[in-house]
Amino acid sequence: MEAKDVYVMLAERLSYPNPNSEHLLRIMRKLVTPEEGRILVQLPAEPATLAREAGVPEETIKRILQECTEKGLIIPTSKGPRLVREIVQFHDANLSSSEKWVDTELLDLWKAFYEAEWFSFMEMVSRLPADSYVQGVRVVPAWKAVERSHRLSVAELQPEENLRDLVSSADVIAVVPCTCRRSLRRCHHTVANCVLFNRGAEYAINRGAGRKVSADEAMVIFGKAEEAGLVHTWPFALSSRLNEICNCCSDCCQYFDGGLKFGTVDRTLERSHLRAEVDSEICNGCQDCVERCFFEAIEMKRTPRAKKLKAAVDVDKCFGCGVCAVACDPTAIEMKLHRPTR
């Protein structure tokens, strides 16, 4: 079997539309040898079976499987180790691995793959009919914004939007590097602030990729992200149970980068049930909220009896993330429950 054939077979297992992608194959070659690739394409299988087929000691197979797990190529299951299922899972698992396995060359390979193919794929998909999209990521409102909103009762929040309860109810929590920010390196924001829960956290901790944190520590991480203007997102399409909440910037996050550039972010991102509302009497016209809004949902307008322009929210553009309210020093912005009229 040719070496390239092994890597193509691995790429095909990821359900990527172009398994012959030279960018993807370079990543595969960086991570595994042809001999290791021949073992991986046989998964799921028991180490003893793999050892017999390869004609090597079982301990050698176990070492290879352990290293590939640490690299994010293998997911443990009740039926034994298996290869990651698809390209997004591979991207996130590999790029959240410990520094032992992630060097500048690997980061550059992932960045080249994203810019040459993944981003172009998103542009192509943006031309498809709107009803062909599936919203697989939801916005989770900033907790500091919820706390600042005195007219909003916490009891009004949807369960999937109550960040405090989501964190406190998790069995295990871990923090790992943001995979998008780690590879693209386009912004100054903290890298180690992607928070995993439950099975996702256990997987990260067990393979040496994540640092276990308490619920209080997780809330501190989220609080700092909110103050930095990052948006909480939950990629719920990947799992029906809470496994991850990301702290996204608009420069590196793959949901926002293409979605904002192509005007399709509303087709993949589910809005929260909250919307920002500005009290023009309190607003001092500083425009901090305008600068922080990913969605261009806030603009400065003239109001009666005011010399300064005041912030105003376009409810149809607002995604209810709350980062504007967190930054509002005069507390002119609060979040309110949004009840669509149609």
N, C-alpha and C positions, 0 to 999 in steps of 0.2 A: 504493500500500500504506500503510495507517495505521501510525503509529509504534508503537502498542501491538501491532499484529500482528507486527511485527518482533521485539519483545521476547518475545512469547508463543512465536514460532517458535524463538527461542534457548533459552527455558526448556524447550520440548518436546525439544530435542536433549539435554538433561541427564537425561532419563528420570525427572524428578521427578513424583510422582503428581498434583500439582496445578500444571500449567504456567501457570494463571491466577492463581497466588498473588500478591497485591499486594505482599507483602513481598519475594518473589524478583524481581518486576518492578522494584521500586524499586532493588534492587541493580544490575540490568542497566542501568537508565536512568542510574544514577550512573557506570557504567563506560564506556558507549559511547553515541555519538549514533545517531539512527535511520539515518543514512547509513552509519556504520561497521557497524551491525547488519546492514544489507542485504548487506554484503560478507561478514560472518562466516557468515551462514546458507548461503552458497554453498561453504564449505570442505568437503572439501579441493579446492583448485584452484590453478593456477599464477597468480602475480602478473600475468603478461601477459594471461591470460584474464579475470581479475577487472577489470583496468584497462579492457579492451575493453568488457566488459559495463557497467561503471559510467560509462564515458566520461570517465575521469580519467587523468592521467599514471601510468605504472607506478611511478614513484618515490613518488607519494602512497600507492599501495597498499602498497608495501613499508614505508613509515613507519607506516601503520596496523597492519599485521601485526606489526611489531616492538613497537609500543606495547602491542598486545593480548597479545603474548607476555609482555612485562614485567608486565602486569596479571594474568597467570595464566589468560587466556581461551583461549589457543592452546598446543597441544603440538606441537613439531616431530617429524616422522616421516620415514622414508626415502622416503615418497611425497609429502612436502611438508607444510606446516602444516595442522593440523586443529583443530577445536573440542574443548575438553575433553569427555570422554565422559559423565560423570555428576556429580551434585550434590556428592558427597564430594570428588572430584578438583577440582572447581571451587572449593569452599570452601577446601581446603588450598592450592591453587596461588595463588588470589587473596590470601588472608590471610597468605601467607608472602612476598608481594612486597615490594620495597624501600619505604622510607618515602616515596619520591617519589609513589607511587600509593596509599598507605594513610593516610587521615586519620581524624579522630574520627568524622566523619559516616558513613564507610564502616563503621567498627567498630560504630557504633550500629545501622546497618542490618542487619548480620549478626547482631548480638545480638538484635535484635527478631525477625528471621526464626527464629532458634533457639528463643527462648522462646515465640513464638506458634505455631510450626508443627512444627519439628523435634522439640522435646521432647514435644509432644503426640502426634506420630507414634510416638515410642518408647513412650509410654504405651499407645497403641492396640496396637502390636505385642506388648507384654508380655502381652496377654490371649490371644494366639494359643497353640496347643498347643506344648509344649516341643520337639517333634520338627520343628517348622517353622523352627527357628533353625539358622543355620550359624555355627560358631565361626570368625571370620575374623581374630581378633587373638590373639596369644600373648604370655604373660608371659615375659620374659627375666630370669633371676635376677640380682640385684645382684652385681657382681664382687667388691666388698669383702666381701660375705657369703660368697662362695665361698672367698675367701682366708682368712677367719677360721675356716672349717670344717675343722679338722685331720683329721677322720675321713672327709672327702669327697675323693676323688681327682678331679682335673680330667679325667682320662681317662674318668670315669664320665658326664660331661656329654654330652647330646645336642649334635650340631653346631650346631643352631639356638639352643642355650642357652649356648654358650660365647662370652660377650661379647668376650673378648680376641681369640679367633681370628676372630670375625666382623669385628671392626674391622681387625685386621692384614691380613686377606685382601682387603679392599676396594681397588678400583683408585683411586677418588676419594672423598673425604669432604668434606662441607660442613655447616655449622651454619646453621639458619634460625630465625625466630621460631616459637614454638608457636602454631599458628593458633587453637586453642581458647582458650588463656589470653590471647592478644592481643585477641580480640574480647569475651570475656565479662568479663575483668578482675575476677574474684571473689577472687583470692588474691594473696599477696605474692611468690610464687615467680618466679624468673628467667624471662623470656620467651624470650630467645635461647638455647634449649638443645634444639631438635629436630634430630636428626642424620640427614642423608641420605647415601646411599651410591650409588656407581656411576652408573647413568643418572639417578637422581633427583638426585644431587649435581651432575652435569654440567648438567642442566636448570636448576637453581637458580643455579649460578654464571654460566652463559651469559646469563641474563636479569637478572643483577644483584641477585638476591634472596638468595643465599647467600654465606657466607664460607668459602673453602677452608681446611681444617684438616688437620693431620697425624694419624696414628693415635694418637700420644702425646697430642696436644691433645684428641682425641675422648675418650680414656679419662679425662682430667682432667675434661671436661664431665660424663661419666657418673658419675664419682666424686663430684663436687659435688652432682649430682642425687640420688644415693643417700643422701648425708649429710643432704640436705634432706627426705628421706622420699618422694621421687618414685619411681614404679614404671615400669620399662622395659617398653614394649610394642612389638611388631612387628606392624603390620597386614599380615599376609602374604597376605590374600585379594586385595589390590590388585595384587600381583605375586608370581610364583613365585620371583623373585630378590630378594635383600635390597636394598631401596631406602630403608628408613627405620626408625629406632628412636626412639620418642617417650619423653619423660620426663614421665609423667602425674601430675597431682594429682587429688584426688577432687572438687574444687570446680568445675573448668572442663572437664576432659576429658569429651568426649561419650560415651565408652564407659562411664566410671564414673558420671557424673552421673545419667543415667537408669537404668543397670543397678543401681546401689546403691539408688536410691530405690524402684525397682519390684521389686527382688529377682530380677532376671534377668541379672545380670552373668555368671553361669556359663554362660549360653546363648550368649553372644557372645565370651567371653574364654576362651581355652584355657590351662589351668594348666600351669606348668612341671612337670618330673619331680622336683622337689625339694620338701621340706617342712621347716618349721622345727621344731626340737626344743629344749626347755628342760631344762637341768640344774638341778633345783630346789636342789641343794646349793650351787650357785654364785649363783643368782638372789638379788638383794638386795631384791626387791619394789618397785623404783622405779616401775614401771608405764609407763615410756617406750615399751615395745613395744606396749602396749595402745593408747596414744594414736596411734601411727603406723600401726597395721594398718587398711587400707581395708576389710577383709573381716570385721571383728569375729571373727577366728579365735583371739584370745588373751583369756583372762580370768584373773582372780586367784583362786586357790584355796588352801585350807588343806592343808598337808601334815604328815605325822607329824614330831614333834620340832622343829617350826618355829613361832616365835611370829608371824612375819610371813606374810602371804599371799604366795604365789609364783605366777609366771606359768605358765600351761599352755596348750598349743596344741591346738585342735580340728582334727585332720588333715583332716576332711571339709570344713572351711571354708577351710583354708589354700590359697593359690594359688601358693606357692613363690616369691614375689617377693624375699624376703630383706631388706626394709628394716628389719624388726625386729632382725635380727642385726647390721646395720650400726650401729644405735643402742645396742646393749647394751654399756655400759661394762665390766661385769664379765665379758663374753664368756660369758654363760650360755647364749646361743642359738647353735646351729650349724645348718647346712642338711645334710640327708641325702637320699639317693636314696630316692624313694618307689616302692614296688612294690605296686600295688593288690592286695587279696586277692580281688577279684571282677571 
